[in-house]
Amino acid sequence: MPVRTLENAQTALVEAVRARDPSAFSEWVQRNSRWVRGVVYAVLGDKDRVDDVVQQVWMAVWQRIDTLNDPQRWKTWLYSIARHAALDAGRDTTRRRRGQVSAGVDEPPDPREIDPARNLERHERQERVLQAIESLPPLYREPFVLRHLEGWSYRQIADVMDMPVDSVETRLVRAMRMMRQALASQGDDST
Amino acid sequence: MRPLDEHDELRIVREIHGELGDEESLLLNRDLLKDPELRRVHEAYAEISRLAGESLGELLSKPARLAGEAGAAGIDPCSAANRAEARRRGVRVSWWRRVEQWFVPLSAAAALLMAVAMPAPPGGTSNPATGGVDGRDGIFRSPSAGMTFNQPVSTAPGHIQRRDTQRDVIGVIGKDGRYYILELNRTRAVEGQGVGRERAGRQDGV
């Protein structure tokens, strides 16, 4: 389906959400949950807190949907709410971390995975990549996550982040360079 | 071989992300064939891009399992399972929220209890045969007529047959200004003294 048609369908959905239709809201959440999680993760740089903040984001969206004046610009509006919720949560995290050390407990690998050695290796590699992503400055992490999670075009990223396409390009190149350096310092020979 | 600059990196990254035009792609591919350093960077960035997509996809594509998202998906966020999950995750559920769900059944039970335990208010038709009101024999007794100032408001007969009234005999002033004797209905009838004279006097301020 063409991107424009998808966008129009979402705009119609947004209109229904503005009319306080719970089922429309449910569908809207399902459609946009992934990239909203991406924004929160990109801003926070902390995967352990993504779930909690995303919950706050959707609650805020439901409460503030009346403030969305132009339904055509719903994506920028939603991005803004997600970003600010993550920024607020980030400030809380920073304050909390001053007084305590993170337990650093990772979730165990999925038990359904059948090749433990291979999956352990994959899991470790993914962890290294996520660590490298989290080590990026938020300025570069946001477009990097949006690009690689959702495959958004530079234009789409520029639109939601309200910046020129050139800036997105520059940030992505620098993010890529930093990622390479971070992974090299972790001893990842694949990069 | 020339040193790699930011422009080369930009071309590589744009090519990996599918943002390079056809003509630029051709030029880049030609340079990649000639320049091993450029090729090495291209391979590294392509691998980073692939790994990042894979890692982020696995991390952030979990099914909706939060109260907010689940609620939006039509799942009851206050279900026992979700409350247990919330406790496990260290989320505090407010006392008010927990009590809230018991309001309706408790209110219904309280209303039922009051309907059973509380007598109906006075003011119904007097039953001359029993001295009661609305057939509530022995519970409500209307005052006799002809009350004058400084006389007892209620003039129940001196000796009446009434039910076991060893306790819970109370007097109230009705909306009509009269004083009523209320007795709780007991299971056995006893011969007893009428009540209310002295009380009535006090109530009238005498």
HADDOCK unambig.tbl for C-alpha pairs under 7 A between the chains (distance, minus, plus):
assign (segid A and resid 25 and name CA) (segid B and resid 72 and name CA) 6.41 0.50 0.50
assign (segid A and resid 26 and name CA) (segid B and resid 72 and name CA) 4.44 0.50 0.50
assign (segid A and resid 26 and name CA) (segid B and resid 73 and name CA) 4.68 0.50 0.50
assign (segid A and resid 26 and name CA) (segid B and resid 74 and name CA) 6.90 0.50 0.50
assign (segid A and resid 29 and name CA) (segid B and resid 72 and name CA) 6.85 0.50 0.50
assign (segid A and resid 34 and name CA) (segid B and resid 60 and name CA) 6.15 0.50 0.50
assign (segid A and resid 34 and name CA) (segid B and resid 61 and name CA) 5.85 0.50 0.50
assign (segid A and resid 37 and name CA) (segid B and resid 60 and name CA) 6.14 0.50 0.50
assign (segid A and resid 38 and name CA) (segid B and resid 60 and name CA) 6.55 0.50 0.50
assign (segid A and resid 51 and name CA) (segid B and resid 66 and name CA) 6.84 0.50 0.50
assign (segid A and resid 55 and name CA) (segid B and resid 66 and name CA) 6.41 0.50 0.50
assign (segid A and resid 55 and name CA) (segid B and resid 67 and name CA) 6.90 0.50 0.50
assign (segid A and resid 55 and name CA) (segid B and resid 68 and name CA) 4.82 0.50 0.50
assign (segid A and resid 55 and name CA) (segid B and resid 69 and name CA) 6.27 0.50 0.50
assign (segid A and resid 58 and name CA) (segid B and resid 68 and name CA) 6.41 0.50 0.50
assign (segid A and resid 59 and name CA) (segid B and resid 68 and name CA) 6.40 0.50 0.50
assign (segid A and resid 126 and name CA) (segid B and resid 55 and name CA) 5.17 0.50 0.50
assign (segid A and resid 129 and name CA) (segid B and resid 51 and name CA) 6.98 0.50 0.50
assign (segid A and resid 129 and name CA) (segid B and resid 52 and name CA) 6.40 0.50 0.50
assign (segid A and resid 129 and name CA) (segid B and resid 55 and name CA) 7.00 0.50 0.50
assign (segid A and resid 130 and name CA) (segid B and resid 55 and name CA) 6.75 0.50 0.50
assign (segid A and resid 148 and name CA) (segid B and resid 49 and name CA) 6.77 0.50 0.50
assign (segid A and resid 148 and name CA) (segid B and resid 52 and name CA) 6.23 0.50 0.50
assign (segid A and resid 148 and name CA) (segid B and resid 53 and name CA) 4.69 0.50 0.50
assign (segid A and resid 149 and name CA) (segid B and resid 53 and name CA) 5.42 0.50 0.50
assign (segid A and resid 149 and name CA) (segid B and resid 56 and name CA) 5.70 0.50 0.50
assign (segid A and resid 149 and name CA) (segid B and resid 57 and name CA) 5.80 0.50 0.50
assign (segid A and resid 173 and name CA) (segid B and resid 9 and name CA) 6.56 0.50 0.50
assign (segid A and resid 173 and name CA) (segid B and resid 10 and name CA) 5.85 0.50 0.50
assign (segid A and resid 173 and name CA) (segid B and resid 13 and name CA) 6.28 0.50 0.50
assign (segid A and resid 176 and name CA) (segid B and resid 45 and name CA) 6.73 0.50 0.50
assign (segid A and resid 191 and name CA) (segid B and resid 44 and name CA) 4.57 0.50 0.50
assign (segid A and resid 191 and name CA) (segid B and resid 47 and name CA) 6.80 0.50 0.50
assign (segid A and resid 191 and name CA) (segid B and resid 48 and name CA) 6.94 0.50 0.50
